């Protein structure tokens, strides 16, 4: 791949550290920040961004970082992607907002057409557009409850679905997402998931555990929907054992329960398929999307069976900014890039580089308990050597070392002991391998 990325400013694809991290300008900006920004809003990397593109983020001090985070899977097509930029510039010159519920426009229809074509299944589908993943999940639950005339919603351990009141109830992890923010929305039931590294179960065994809990503690005729991430994101990039998802989907269909795939983080080529559900040939009744959908702009969607989506009364779905034309221009640019530049294959290529290298590191360093993931959604779980005991302290040391050397990585996991990697799908092999070199150096330093 090219060492330069074009689109917005041309940005050299090279890691460069010229100051301490954070640099003096970022330190000064941080002083301004603490005077006006809520302390409840945190940042992983204490530097302030000037520009970004391809696989590089440049800060205001002139440091350039290899981006293995993609804004938590948002800039899948790279920052300042040429098609996204061109579409947005054209759209903003035409009009910035009318509200689709008041005076509609073509880009909303175009995005929904694309979602009908790209999401799993060949059945008739309908979509509604929103602003964020959490908003999409809220609406998916609304739709499921309305259609089924049932109240209960089943989620699984280690799941993450958002920060609104309802999605906090659906999210498993207490700190920092839930602590002190209750009471939460009712009729949310959590059951066991499939976590092969820790439970050692087959997919069928794990599904049987979950189904047994649903049947005994909730009752199938009370359940509106099962909501699950096909690969869990914040929970630690947990890839369920084969057969787990399909068994749950089969049970749901047999019991009139809607199967909702939360593909907010896994969607749009991230896992080496357009959607992670495709890996197990799952066809969800409803699918929620955001993040990589917009090329960096805030847009989300619920797409589902036509009979389910059309069951809602007119005016029951919507929102002032839902399907904003500027964001939809970005989405159309991102989708075009994914398809024309074959980024599904790019994600598979990234996996072919990352997984073998990480597994080789794991052979040499016992603190890596597990290597897992699909496509460009890959993680390592850090443990006390020779055990499966989580080691969040060592995980934090590795992250800080990577940041100091100019590589942006993120943590995840219920216990904070997972390093997750979400490189943009346009990153060069050279940058990706260099980032892994820095990671390995950091692991050696703490070993």
C-alpha positions in Angstrom: 0.0 0.0 0.0 1.1 3.6 -0.5 3.1 5.4 2.1 1.0 8.5 1.5 -2.7 9.0 2.0 -4.6 11.5 -0.1 -7.8 13.1 1.1 -8.0 16.3 3.1 -4.3 17.2 3.8 -1.7 14.8 2.5 -0.2 13.2 5.6 3.0 11.3 5.7 2.5 7.7 6.9 5.3 7.6 9.4 5.5 7.3 13.2 7.4 10.2 14.6 7.9 11.2 18.3 9.6 14.6 18.7 8.5 15.6 22.3 7.7 13.9 25.5 4.1 12.5 25.5 2.2 14.7 26.1 4.1 17.5 24.4 4.1 21.1 25.7 1.3 22.3 23.5 -0.9 19.4 24.6 0.0 20.1 28.2 -1.2 23.7 27.8 -4.4 22.5 26.0 -5.0 20.2 28.9 -4.9 23.1 31.3 -7.6 24.8 29.3 -9.6 21.6 29.2 -9.9 21.1 32.9 -11.4 24.5 33.3 -14.3 23.9 31.0 -14.7 20.1 30.2 -16.4 17.8 32.7 -14.0 15.6 34.6 -16.4 12.8 33.8 -15.2 12.8 30.2 -11.9 11.0 30.0 -9.3 10.5 27.2 -7.1 7.5 26.6 -4.2 9.4 25.0 -3.4 12.8 26.6 -2.5 14.5 23.3 -4.6 16.8 21.2 -5.1 15.9 17.5 -4.2 18.3 14.7 -5.0 16.0 11.7 -5.2 12.3 10.8 -5.4 10.1 7.8 -4.6 6.5 6.7 -3.0 4.9 9.7 -1.6 8.0 11.3 -2.8 10.5 13.9 -0.7 13.7 14.2 -0.9 15.9 17.4 -0.5 19.6 17.9 3.2 19.1 19.0 4.1 17.4 15.7 4.1 13.8 17.1 2.7 11.2 14.7 1.1 8.0 16.2 0.3 4.8 14.5 -3.5 4.4 14.9 -4.5 1.0 16.0 -7.8 2.3 17.4 -9.8 3.9 14.5 -11.7 6.0 17.0 -13.1 2.7 18.5 -13.8 1.3 15.0 -15.3 4.5 13.6 -12.7 5.5 11.0 -12.7 2.1 9.3 -12.1 3.7 5.9 -9.4 5.9 7.4 -9.6 9.5 8.7 -10.2 12.2 6.0 -11.1 9.5 3.5 -11.3 11.1 0.1 -14.8 9.9 -0.8 -16.2 10.8 2.6 -14.6 14.3 2.4 -15.8 15.0 -1.1 -19.3 13.8 -0.3 -19.5 15.9 2.9 -18.2 19.0 1.2 -20.8 18.7 -1.6 -23.6 18.0 0.9 -22.8 20.9 3.2 -22.9 23.3 0.3 -26.4 22.2 -0.6 -28.1 22.1 2.8 -27.2 21.1 6.4 -30.6 20.0 7.7 -34.3 19.9 7.1 -35.2 17.0 9.4 -36.2 14.0 7.3 -39.5 13.8 9.2 -40.4 17.3 7.9 -38.9 17.5 4.4 -37.2 14.3 3.2 -34.2 14.0 0.9 -32.6 11.3 -1.3 -29.5 10.4 0.7 -31.7 8.9 3.5 -33.3 6.6 0.9 -29.9 5.8 -0.7 -28.5 4.7 2.7 -31.5 2.6 3.4 -31.2 1.0 0.0 -27.6 0.1 0.7 -28.4 -1.3 4.1 -31.1 -3.6 2.6 -28.5 -4.8 0.1 -25.6 -5.3 2.5 -27.1 -6.7 5.7 -27.5 -10.5 6.1 -30.5 -12.2 4.4 -32.3 -11.7 1.1 -35.7 -11.0 2.7 -37.6 -7.7 2.4 -36.1 -5.2 4.8 -36.8 -1.7 6.1 -34.5 0.7 7.9 -34.7 3.7 10.2 -31.7 6.0 10.8 -30.4 7.5 14.0 -27.4 9.3 15.5 -25.5 6.8 17.7 -25.2 3.1 18.5 -27.0 3.5 21.8 -29.9 5.3 20.1 -30.1 2.5 17.5 -30.2 -0.1 20.4 -32.9 1.9 22.2 -35.0 1.9 19.0 -34.4 -1.8 18.3 -35.8 -2.7 21.7 -38.8 -0.4 21.2 -39.5 -2.1 17.9 -39.2 -5.6 19.3 -41.5 -4.8 22.2 -44.1 -3.2 20.0 -44.0 -6.1 17.5 -44.1 -9.0 19.9 -46.2 -7.3 22.6 -43.8 -8.6 25.2 -41.5 -6.8 27.6 -38.5 -8.9 28.6 -35.1 -8.3 26.8 -32.3 -10.9 27.2 -28.7 -9.8 27.0 -25.5 -11.8 27.8 -22.6 -11.5 30.2 -19.8 -9.1 29.2 -22.1 -7.3 26.7 -21.8 -3.6 26.0 -24.7 -1.7 24.3 -24.4 1.9 25.3 -24.6 4.7 28.0 -28.2 5.7 27.9 -30.5 4.5 30.7 -31.9 1.5 28.8 -28.5 0.6 27.2 -26.7 0.9 30.6 -29.2 -1.6 31.9 -28.2 -3.9 29.0 -24.5 -3.3 29.5 -22.7 -5.7 31.8 -19.8 -3.7 33.1 -20.3 -1.5 36.2 -17.2 0.7 36.1 -17.1 3.2 34.5 -20.4 2.8 32.6 -23.0 2.2 35.3 -21.7 3.0 38.8 -24.0 5.5 40.5 -26.2 6.1 37.5 -29.2 3.9 38.5 -32.0 3.0 38.8 -32.0 1.4 35.4 -34.7 0.4 33.0 -36.5 -2.7 34.0 -37.2 -6.1 32.3 -33.6 -6.6 31.3 -32.3 -10.2 31.9 -28.6 -11.3 31.7 -27.6 -14.8 30.9 -24.3 -16.6 30.4 -22.4 -16.2 27.1 -19.8 -18.2 25.3 -16.2 -17.2 26.4 -14.0 -20.1 25.2 -10.8 -18.9 26.9 -12.5 -19.0 30.3 -15.4 -21.5 30.1 -14.0 -24.2 27.9 -17.4 -25.0 26.6 -18.5 -25.8 23.0 -21.0 -23.4 21.4 -23.8 -25.9 21.9 -23.0 -26.3 25.6 -22.8 -22.5 26.2 -26.1 -21.9 24.3 -27.8 -24.6 26.4 -26.7 -22.8 29.6 -28.1 -19.5 28.3 -31.4 -21.0 27.0 -31.9 -22.9 30.3 -31.6 -19.7 32.2 -34.0 -17.9 29.9 -36.6 -20.6 30.1 -36.4 -21.0 33.9 -36.0 -17.4 35.0 -37.8 -15.4 32.4 -40.1 -17.6 30.3 -40.0 -17.8 26.5 -43.4 -16.2 26.1 -42.3 -13.1 28.0 -39.2 -12.4 25.9 -39.4 -9.8 23.2 -35.8 -10.1 22.0 -32.3 -11.5 22.5 -29.8 -8.7 22.0 -26.2 -9.8 21.4 -22.9 -8.7 19.8 -21.7 -11.4 17.4 -18.2 -10.6 18.7 -18.3 -8.7 22.0 -16.5 -5.4 21.8 -16.0 -3.6 25.2 -16.4 -7.1 26.8 -13.0 -8.0 25.4 -13.4 -9.0 21.7 -14.8 -12.3 22.7 -15.5 -14.6 19.7 -18.1 -17.1 20.8 -17.5 -20.8 20.2 -18.9 -22.0 16.9 -22.6 -22.9 17.1 -23.4 -20.6 20.0 -25.0 -17.8 18.0 -26.8 -20.2 15.7 -28.3 -22.1 18.6 -29.6 -18.9 20.2 -31.0 -17.7 16.9 -32.8 -21.0 16.3 -34.3 -21.0 19.8 -35.5 -17.4 19.3 -37.2 -18.2 16.0 -38.9 -21.3 17.5 -40.3 -19.1 20.4 -41.4 -16.0 18.6 -38.4 -14.0 20.0 -36.6 -11.5 17.8 -32.9 -12.0 17.4 -31.2 -8.6 17.4 -27.5 -8.5 16.4 -25.7 -5.5 17.8 -23.2 -4.9 15.0 -22.3 -1.3 16.1 -18.6 -2.2 16.5 -18.4 -5.3 14.2 -20.3 -4.0 11.2 -19.0 -2.7 7.8 -16.1 -4.9 6.9 -14.4 -4.8 10.3 -14.3 -8.5 10.9 -13.4 -9.7 7.4 -17.0 -9.9 6.4 -19.5 -7.1 5.8 -21.1 -8.1 9.1 -19.9 -10.4 11.8 -23.2 -12.3 11.7 -22.1 -13.6 8.3 -19.4 -15.7 9.8 -22.0 -18.1 11.3 -24.6 -17.5 8.6 -26.9 -15.8 11.1 -29.7 -13.7 9.7 -30.9 -11.4 12.5 -34.5 -10.2 12.7 -33.0 -6.8 13.5 -29.5 -5.5 13.2 -28.1 -2.3 14.8 -25.2 -0.3 13.2 -23.2 2.8 13.7 -19.4 3.5 14.1 -17.8 2.3 10.8 -21.0 3.1 8.9 -20.4 6.9 8.8 -16.7 7.3 7.9 -16.3 9.4 11.1 -19.6 11.1 11.1 -22.4 10.4 13.6 -25.0 8.1 12.0 -26.6 4.9 13.0 -29.3 2.5 11.8 -31.7 -0.2 12.6 -32.4 -2.6 9.7 -34.8 -5.5 9.9 -37.5 -7.6 8.6 -40.1 -5.5 6.7 -43.0 -6.9 8.7 -41.3 -6.0 11.9 -40.2 -2.5 10.9 -43.4 -1.6 9.2 -45.5 -2.7 12.3 -44.7 0.6 14.0 -47.3 3.4 13.7 -46.4 6.5 11.7 -44.4 8.8 13.8 -43.3 6.1 16.2 -39.7 6.2 15.0 -37.6 9.2 14.3 -35.7 12.1 15.8 -34.7 15.6 14.9 -31.2 14.7 13.7 -31.8 11.1 12.7 -30.3 10.6 9.3 -28.7 14.1 9.1 -27.8 14.8 5.4 -24.2 15.6 6.2 -23.7 12.4 8.1 -25.4 10.4 5.4 -23.1 11.9 2.8 -20.2 10.5 4.9 -22.0 7.2 5.1 -22.4 6.9 1.4 -18.7 7.7 0.9 -17.7 5.1 3.5 -19.9 2.4 1.9 -18.6 3.2 -1.6 -15.0 3.0 -0.3 -15.6 -0.4 1.5 -17.1 -1.8 -1.7 -14.9 -0.3 -4.4 -11.6 -0.7 -2.5 -12.5 -4.2 -1.3 -12.0 -3.5 2.4 -13.5 -6.8 3.4 -10.4 -8.4 1.9 -8.3 -5.7 3.5 -9.6 -6.7 6.9 -8.8 -10.4 6.2 -5.3 -9.3 5.1 -4.8 -7.4 8.4 -5.9 -10.6 10.3 -3.3 -12.6 8.3 -0.6 -10.3 9.6 -1.7 -9.7 13.1 -2.9 -13.2 14.3 0.3 -15.1 13.5 2.5 -12.4 15.0 0.5 -12.1 18.2 0.4 -15.9 18.5 4.2 -16.0 18.1 4.4 -13.4 20.9 2.1 -15.5 23.0 4.5 -18.5 22.6 7.3 -16.4 24.0 5.5 -14.5 26.7 3.2 -16.4 29.1 1.4 -13.2 30.1 -0.5 -13.4 26.8 -3.2 -15.9 27.8 -5.3 -15.7 24.6 -5.1 -14.3 21.0 -8.5 -13.9 19.4 -10.5 -11.9 16.9 -11.6 -11.8 13.3 -10.4 -9.5 10.5 -9.2 -6.2 11.9 -10.9 -6.7 15.2 -8.2 -8.5 17.2 -7.2 -8.8 20.8 -4.8 -10.3 23.3 -5.8 -11.1 26.9 -3.2 -10.4 29.5 -3.0 -12.8 32.5 -0.8 -13.7 35.4 1.7 -16.0 33.7 0.7 -19.6 33.6 -2.9 -18.9 34.7 -6.1 -17.5 33.3 -6.2 -14.8 36.1 -6.7 -11.3 34.6 -3.8 -8.9 35.0 -5.1 -5.4 34.4 -2.0 -3.7 36.0 0.4 -5.2 33.5 -2.1 -4.4 30.7 -2.0 -0.7 31.7 1.8 -0.8 31.7 1.9 -2.2 28.2 -0.5 0.5 26.9 1.5 3.3 28.5 4.7 2.0 26.9 3.0 1.8 23.5 1.7 5.4 23.8 5.0 6.7 24.8 6.5 5.1 21.7 3.9 6.5 19.3 1.4 3.6 19.0 -2.3 4.2 20.0 -3.8 1.1 21.4 -7.0 0.5 23.6 -7.9 -1.7 26.4 -11.2 -3.6 26.9 -12.6 -6.5 28.9 -14.8 -6.8 32.0 -11.5 -7.0 34.0 -9.6 -4.4 32.0 -7.0 -6.9 30.9 -7.6 -7.1 27.2 -5.6 -5.1 24.6 -7.8 -4.6 21.6 -6.6 -3.6 18.1 -8.8 -1.8 15.6 -6.6 -0.5 12.8 -8.2 1.4 10.0 -8.6 -1.0 7.0 -6.5 1.3 4.9 -3.4 1.1 7.1 -0.2 0.0 5.3 1.5 -3.3 6.0 4.6 -1.3 7.1 2.8 0.7 9.7 0.9 -2.3 11.0 4.1 -4.3 11.4 5.9 -1.4 13.0 3.0 -1.0 15.5 3.3 -4.7 16.3 7.1 -4.2 16.8 6.4 -1.5 19.3 3.8 -3.7 21.1 6.3 -6.6 21.3 8.9 -4.3 22.7 6.4 -3.1 25.4 5.5 -6.7 26.3 9.2 -7.6 26.6 9.7 -4.6 28.9 7.1 -5.8 31.4 7.9 -9.4 31.1 
